[in-house]
Amino acid sequence: MKTFKLCASLTFAYILVSNSACAQDKYQATWESLSKYKTPEWFRDAKFGIFIHWGVYSVPAFGSEWYPRQMYLVGSDEYKHHIATYGPQSKFGYKDFIPMFKAEKFDPHAWVALFKKAGAKYVVPVAEHHDGFAMYKTSLSKWNAYDMGPHRDVVGELAAEVKKQGLIFGLSSHRIEHWWFFNGGKTFDSDVLDPKYNDYYGPAHNEDETMSPEYMTNWLMRDMELVNNYQPQLVWFDWWIEQPALDPYKKSFAAFYYNKGLDWNKDVVINYKNNSFPENTAVLDIERGKQGEIRALPWQTDDAIGNQSWGYTTTNTFKDARYVVTNLIDIVSKNGNLLLNIGPKSDGTITDQETQVLLGTGKWLDVNGAAIYGTRPWKIYGEGPTKSASGSFGDQKEPFTWRDVRFTTKNETLFVTSLGLADQNLNIKALGIKAGNGKIAGIKMLGSSQKVTWQQKDDALTIAPAKNYPSEYAVSYEVEFVR
C-alpha cells in the first residue's frame, strides 16, 4: 500500500508538471525543454548571498555538521567523543539531541538585518541537511523543527523576514544524502537499529545501493512542498543528486519549479554541483573553490567563513574579511557569485567571529559595491602575480596582493579593482596603449573625491598610490574611455 501511494504521488507530480507546462507553453520534464532556461538577471546582478547551516548538529558542536554520521562510525573521533560525553549510542543517540535544540535566542529580524549590513542580496538557509531533520513545518515527517526541538517553523520565519527586508529568499535541500547517512549505526548496538526510530534514521542503506522509487518520490514531494509553501527563488542541491536513477525526478522537479516561477512571475534558480544537471539547464555551484578563468555561463561558489565546519562547533577557525572580500572580487570577475555560509549556535546566536567578517565585508561593499553589483565580466578577468585557485575544495592558499587586479564592466564603464592597497605604482598591462583596449579619458576612485594620478603608457596603465584609501582590503577604480 505504501509503495502504491508513493508511486501514485510520483504520477501526480508528473501530471502537475505536464499541466503547468501546457498552461504556460514552457517547460516540460525533458532536458531538451529545460535547456531553454536562462539564468535570471537578479542572480547575475546580486553577486553575494548568505548560506546558513543550522540544525540539531549545532547541539553537540563537535567535529562538523557531519557529527550525526560520524558518531555512528566506530573508531572515529566523534564516536569516541560521543561515548565519553553522552554515553553509548544505544542509550543516547542523535535523536536525543533534538529536545536540546531549543533555538531560544533565534531572532530572524536581527539575522536578516545583519545579512543586509553584510551586503548580501539573497539568503539561503538549509531546509533539511543529511541528518533528516527538517527545519520547517512539513506534512511529510514528524521529525521537524515545528513539531520538535525549537517548535518553530525556522524556514518559514526566515522566508517572511528575508522578503520583508527586501532580499531574495532561497533554500537548500540535502535530503537525498539521507539515503545512506546513518548506515554506520547498523554495524553495532545503536538506536539506529531500533525499529521505533526507523522513520527518522531510515533507510540507512549503503552508498552503492540504488535508491528505491519510494525514496526518490519522497525526495520529490518534499522539494515540491518546500516550493509550494515558501516560494523560494533559489533551490540549492548538494552533490548526491547526481545519481543516474534520480534523473527522471530531477527533470520533473526542475520543470515543476521553473513553471512555478512563471506562475509567480518571478525568475528562479536551481544550483547543482558537478554534472548533476546539464550545464545549460541550471546554475553550476562549486564547493569551497572557484573557476580559474571566466566561465561563459553564470556560476556560484559556496564557501564557509568557518574553515573546518559549515555548522557551529566549539573549535572551528574562521576566515577573515580580507579573504572574503578579495575572493568575492575574484569570483565576480569570472562571472560568478559567492554564497557565503555561517553556522549559528544551537541557541540561535551568530558567532562574534562570523559577525565581524560579515560586517567587514559589508563595510567594503558600501564603498565599492558599484564594481561588484550588476556588473559583467570584461574581456579578461584580471592580471597579477598570484595564481588563482581553481576547482572544488581549493581555498585560495596564496593571498592576493595589491599587484593583482580584477576587471568588471557595467554599461560603458570599466571597473579595475586592486586586491590590496598599493604603496607603489600600480601597473596594469591590459590597459596600456599597445594592448588596444581603448584610450582612457579619466579615472576615479570609488568612495573618494581625491584626484587619481595616472598615466596611460604604451606598455601599461600606471596608477600612483593614494594618500588615503576609502576602504580596507582592496580599492576599486572607475575607468572611462574616450568615445
Buried (B, 14 or more C-beta within 10 A) or exposed (E): EEEEEBEEBBEEBBEBBBEBBEEBEBBBBEBEBBEEBEBBEBBBBBBBBBBBBBBBBBBBBBBBBBBBBBBBBEEBEBBEBBBEEBEEBBEBBBBBBBEEBBBEEBBBEBBBEBBBBBBBBBBBBBBBBBBBBBBBBBEEBEBBBBEBBBEBBBBBBBBBBBBEBEBBBBBBBBBBBBBBBBBBBBEBEBBBBBEEBEEBBBBBBEEEEEBBBBBBBBBBBBBBBBBEBBBBBBBBBBBBBBBEEBBBBBBBBBBBBBBBBBEEEBBBBBBBBBEBBEBEBBBBBBBBBBBBEBBEEBBBBBBBBBEEBBBBBEEBEBBBBBBBBBBBBBBBBBBBBBBBBBBBBBBBBBBEBBBBBBBBBBBBBEBBBBBBBBBBBBEBBBBBEBEBBEEBEBBBEEEBBBBBBBBBBBEEBBBBBBBBBBEEEBBBEBBBBEBEBBEBEEBBBBBBEEEBEBEBEEEBBBBBBBEEBBBBBBBBBBBBBEE
